[in-house]
Amino acid sequence: MRLSTQPGRKLGTPKCIYSAPLQIDDVQIDENGDVTVSIIADDIYSKQSKQRYQITLTEAEIGLLFRDAERRLRA
């Protein structure tokens, strides 16, 4: 898994702040089927700091990703 960041309001060069295989311990699934991926990655401003980044996808959003991946594999 790779996590990159870049300016939101203007063009900029992406900076990779995390690159490692996703581990099962990085993933949590709640009772509603929502999936949260949580990683500790470099801070975008300070080389000495780390930050915890999380993204949560609903069951419907996960389904959307799977359907799109299936469609692309069939093409």
ZADO-1210 file (C-alpha; in nm, 4 decimals, padded with zeros to 6 digits):
<atoms>
<atom x="00.0000" y="00.0000" z="00.0000" code="MET" pos="1"/>
<atom x="00.1259" y="00.3467" z="-00.0807" code="ARG" pos="2"/>
<atom x="00.0101" y="00.6794" z="00.0635" code="LEU" pos="3"/>
<atom x="00.1043" y="01.0023" z="-00.1107" code="SER" pos="4"/>
<atom x="00.0224" y="01.3643" z="-00.0473" code="THR" pos="5"/>
<atom x="00.0354" y="01.6813" z="-00.2539" code="GLN" pos="6"/>
<atom x="-00.1116" y="02.0319" z="-00.2431" code="PRO" pos="7"/>
<atom x="-00.4898" y="02.0437" z="-00.2713" code="GLY" pos="8"/>
<atom x="-00.5353" y="02.3802" z="-00.4366" code="ARG" pos="9"/>
<atom x="-00.2508" y="02.3859" z="-00.6872" code="LYS" pos="10"/>
<atom x="-00.0442" y="02.1427" z="-00.8872" code="LEU" pos="11"/>
<atom x="00.2455" y="01.9938" z="-00.7004" code="GLY" pos="12"/>
<atom x="00.4723" y="01.6949" z="-00.6935" code="THR" pos="13"/>
<atom x="00.3299" y="01.4071" z="-00.4905" code="PRO" pos="14"/>
<atom x="00.5339" y="01.3053" z="-00.1853" code="LYS" pos="15"/>
<atom x="00.5177" y="00.9423" z="-00.0766" code="CYS" pos="16"/>
<atom x="00.4797" y="00.9306" z="00.3020" code="ILE" pos="17"/>
<atom x="00.4133" y="00.5565" z="00.3374" code="TYR" pos="18"/>
<atom x="00.4976" y="00.2500" z="00.1321" code="SER" pos="19"/>
<atom x="00.4624" y="-00.0986" z="00.2808" code="ALA" pos="20"/>
<atom x="00.2418" y="-00.4046" z="00.2415" code="PRO" pos="21"/>
<atom x="-00.0952" y="-00.3751" z="00.4122" code="LEU" pos="22"/>
<atom x="-00.1060" y="-00.5860" z="00.7287" code="GLN" pos="23"/>
<atom x="-00.4164" y="-00.7465" z="00.8794" code="ILE" pos="24"/>
<atom x="-00.3519" y="-00.5513" z="01.2014" code="ASP" pos="25"/>
<atom x="-00.3940" y="-00.2275" z="01.0002" code="ASP" pos="26"/>
<atom x="-00.7568" y="-00.3147" z="00.9159" code="VAL" pos="27"/>
<atom x="-01.0650" y="-00.3070" z="01.1384" code="GLN" pos="28"/>
<atom x="-01.4203" y="-00.3965" z="01.0374" code="ILE" pos="29"/>
<atom x="-01.7033" y="-00.2720" z="01.2554" code="ASP" pos="30"/>
<atom x="-02.0468" y="-00.4243" z="01.3174" code="GLU" pos="31"/>
<atom x="-02.1941" y="-00.2280" z="01.0225" code="ASN" pos="32"/>
<atom x="-01.9371" y="-00.3676" z="00.7784" code="GLY" pos="33"/>
<atom x="-01.7431" y="-00.0406" z="00.7607" code="ASP" pos="34"/>
<atom x="-01.3718" y="-00.0964" z="00.7017" code="VAL" pos="35"/>
<atom x="-01.1072" y="00.1298" z="00.8586" code="THR" pos="36"/>
<atom x="-00.7451" y="00.1183" z="00.7449" code="VAL" pos="37"/>
<atom x="-00.5104" y="00.2809" z="00.9951" code="SER" pos="38"/>
<atom x="-00.1393" y="00.3354" z="00.9327" code="ILE" pos="39"/>
<atom x="00.1403" y="00.5337" z="01.0917" code="ILE" pos="40"/>
<atom x="00.3259" y="00.7337" z="00.8292" code="ALA" pos="41"/>
<atom x="00.5662" y="01.0232" z="00.7957" code="ASP" pos="42"/>
<atom x="00.4426" y="01.3692" z="00.8850" code="ASP" pos="43"/>
<atom x="00.4118" y="01.5911" z="00.5783" code="ILE" pos="44"/>
<atom x="00.6000" y="01.8786" z="00.7434" code="TYR" pos="45"/>
<atom x="00.8489" y="01.7291" z="00.9899" code="SER" pos="46"/>
<atom x="01.0953" y="01.4488" z="00.9170" code="LYS" pos="47"/>
<atom x="01.1111" y="01.3565" z="01.2865" code="GLN" pos="48"/>
<atom x="00.7362" y="01.3166" z="01.3360" code="SER" pos="49"/>
<atom x="00.4901" y="01.0430" z="01.2515" code="LYS" pos="50"/>
<atom x="00.1132" y="01.0704" z="01.2197" code="GLN" pos="51"/>
<atom x="-00.1665" y="00.8154" z="01.2288" code="ARG" pos="52"/>
<atom x="-00.3751" y="00.8270" z="00.9137" code="TYR" pos="53"/>
<atom x="-00.7108" y="00.6530" z="00.8869" code="GLN" pos="54"/>
<atom x="-00.9567" y="00.6025" z="00.6073" code="ILE" pos="55"/>
<atom x="-01.2969" y="00.4462" z="00.6636" code="THR" pos="56"/>
<atom x="-01.5031" y="00.3000" z="00.3818" code="LEU" pos="57"/>
<atom x="-01.8629" y="00.1906" z="00.4216" code="THR" pos="58"/>
<atom x="-01.9781" y="-00.1527" z="00.3111" code="GLU" pos="59"/>
<atom x="-02.1403" y="00.0132" z="00.0063" code="ALA" pos="60"/>
<atom x="-01.8135" y="00.1876" z="-00.0869" code="GLU" pos="61"/>
<atom x="-01.6196" y="-00.1398" z="-00.0558" code="ILE" pos="62"/>
<atom x="-01.8794" y="-00.3004" z="-00.2836" code="GLY" pos="63"/>
<atom x="-01.8312" y="-00.0229" z="-00.5371" code="LEU" pos="64"/>
<atom x="-01.4556" y="-00.0880" z="-00.5422" code="LEU" pos="65"/>
<atom x="-01.5091" y="-00.4614" z="-00.5918" code="PHE" pos="66"/>
<atom x="-01.7623" y="-00.4102" z="-00.8702" code="ARG" pos="67"/>
<atom x="-01.5271" y="-00.1725" z="-01.0516" code="ASP" pos="68"/>
<atom x="-01.2340" y="-00.4141" z="-01.0103" code="ALA" pos="69"/>
<atom x="-01.4462" y="-00.7009" z="-01.1457" code="GLU" pos="70"/>
<atom x="-01.5542" y="-00.4899" z="-01.4434" code="ARG" pos="71"/>
<atom x="-01.1933" y="-00.3993" z="-01.5231" code="ARG" pos="72"/>
<atom x="-01.0766" y="-00.7608" z="-01.4994" code="LEU" pos="73"/>
<atom x="-01.3429" y="-00.8710" z="-01.7472" code="ARG" pos="74"/>
<atom x="-01.2493" y="-00.6011" z="-02.0004" code="ALA" pos="75"/>
</atoms>
